[in-house]
């Protein structure tokens, strides 16, 4: 036990005197968590500039423009006379969408004919594209229903019948778990889970790079030292940082705490088991850069599980972050119980045993 205690103290001293490891294991989690949380803090996109091309110049087209400009999702930054000029603005990223009103817009509406409004949206930014499309489609649908109600009123003596025909179903929407439908509340918890794994994996890789084997007491001391070092970091990421940026705060605090502790232990063993493959301190840095985004994608959160090959999703189950992301989101965002995320917990325990066996076997061979 004394040798393990001495190794814990020695490891903490090494980390404290090594600026590179200290930056990765202490500074990086705090910096990255703050940057990502602040970037997604606005939750929803507002005031996206668009170009308005009105070839109708009619009261109907001006009424539609006022309705679109009255919302918060976008603003009409440019009213241009032709589509070619609007395209130049779109290519220059001065605007992110174009609304094109055809010349016969008013005549078709007043003649009870079907008219068309063309949308050109920049697909280079998914969130902007989604926000613009949802908002403009809603505005156009609302305008269509208004015209339909006005047309029916002209042909029926009462007001109730046209409204009933235009709205045959009473639609009530209730958004579960993410009421403001913000992207940050959805993806930021997953990013925090991944930050914990990647920085810990990188730090242990730098700490143990160049030495193939360690004795069992050395490995135990290093693992305990890293766990002690990351307990305050975990508290900051999932308690303080989450509160500062108003991330979902559902679920039992005890369940969340035990789940994160299990995840931390699995990640430490995973990092210890794979660190023997790093010969130089620089190699873990390269690993961090190329695998972080793929790991987020194959976790099944950022990219739908149903849309990826089953073998690719299975590869993601090898890494602790994949079941941890799913489990943590269900706990924190959906208010699930530990029993309801038992599959993720069981997989983390399986990883705990497998990576623990690898670490012990490597140490015994020493």
Rosetta blueprint (number, residue, H / E / L):
1 X L
2 X H
3 X H
4 X H
5 X H
6 X H
7 X H
8 X H
9 X H
10 X H
11 X H
12 X H
13 X H
14 X H
15 X H
16 X H
17 X H
18 X L
19 X H
20 X H
21 X H
22 X H
23 X H
24 X H
25 X H
26 X H
27 X H
28 X H
29 X H
30 X H
31 X H
32 X H
33 X H
34 X H
35 X H
36 X H
37 X H
38 X H
39 X H
40 X L
41 X L
42 X L
43 X L
44 X L
45 X L
46 X L
47 X L
48 X E
49 X E
50 X E
51 X E
52 X E
53 X E
54 X E
55 X L
56 X L
57 X L
58 X L
59 X H
60 X H
61 X H
62 X H
63 X H
64 X H
65 X H
66 X H
67 X H
68 X H
69 X H
70 X L
71 X L
72 X L
73 X L
74 X E
75 X E
76 X E
77 X E
78 X E
79 X E
80 X E
81 X L
82 X L
83 X H
84 X H
85 X H
86 X H
87 X H
88 X H
89 X H
90 X H
91 X H
92 X L
93 X L
94 X L
95 X L
96 X L
97 X E
98 X E
99 X E
100 X E
101 X E
102 X L
103 X L
104 X L
105 X H
106 X H
107 X H
108 X H
109 X H
110 X H
111 X L
112 X L
113 X L
114 X L
115 X L
116 X L
117 X E
118 X E
119 X E
120 X E
121 X E
122 X L
123 X L
124 X L
125 X L
126 X H
127 X H
128 X H
129 X H
130 X H
131 X H
132 X H
133 X H
134 X H
135 X H
136 X H
137 X H
138 X H
139 X H
140 X H
141 X H
142 X H
143 X H
144 X H
145 X H
146 X H
147 X H
148 X H
149 X H
150 X H
151 X H
152 X H
153 X H
154 X L
155 X L
156 X L
157 X L
158 X L
159 X H
160 X H
161 X H
162 X H
163 X H
164 X H
165 X H
166 X H
167 X L
168 X L
169 X L
170 X L
171 X L
172 X L
173 X L
174 X L
175 X L
176 X L
177 X L
178 X L
179 X L
180 X L
181 X L
182 X L
183 X H
184 X H
185 X H
186 X H
187 X H
188 X H
189 X H
190 X H
191 X H
192 X H
193 X H
194 X H
195 X H
196 X H
197 X H
198 X H
199 X H
200 X H
201 X H
202 X H
203 X H
204 X H
205 X H
206 X H
207 X H
208 X H
209 X L
210 X L
211 X L
212 X L
213 X L
214 X L
215 X L
216 X H
217 X H
218 X H
219 X H
220 X H
221 X H
222 X H
223 X H
224 X H
225 X H
226 X H
227 X H
228 X H
229 X H
230 X H
231 X H
232 X H
233 X H
234 X H
235 X H
236 X H
237 X H
238 X H
239 X H
240 X H
241 X H
242 X H
243 X H
244 X H
245 X L
246 X L
247 X L
248 X L
249 X L
250 X L
251 X L
252 X L
253 X H
254 X H
255 X H
256 X H
257 X H
258 X H
259 X H
260 X H
261 X H
262 X H
263 X H
264 X H
265 X H
266 X H
267 X H
268 X H
269 X H
270 X H
271 X H
272 X H
273 X H
274 X H
275 X H
276 X H
277 X H
278 X L
279 X L
280 X L
281 X H
282 X H
283 X H
284 X H
285 X H
286 X H
287 X H
288 X H
289 X H
290 X H
291 X H
292 X H
293 X H
294 X H
295 X H
296 X H
297 X H
298 X H
299 X L
300 X L
301 X L
302 X L
303 X L
304 X L
305 X H
306 X H
307 X H
308 X L
309 X L
310 X H
311 X H
312 X H
313 X H
314 X H
315 X H
316 X H
317 X L
318 X L
319 X L
320 X H
321 X H
322 X H
323 X H
324 X H
325 X H
326 X H
327 X H
328 X H
329 X H
330 X H
331 X H
332 X H
333 X L
334 X L
335 X L
336 X L
337 X L
338 X L
339 X H
340 X H
341 X H
342 X H
343 X H
344 X H
345 X H
346 X H
347 X H
348 X H
349 X H
350 X H
351 X H
352 X H
353 X H
354 X H
355 X H
356 X H
357 X H
358 X H
359 X H
360 X H
361 X H
362 X H
363 X H
364 X H
365 X H
366 X L
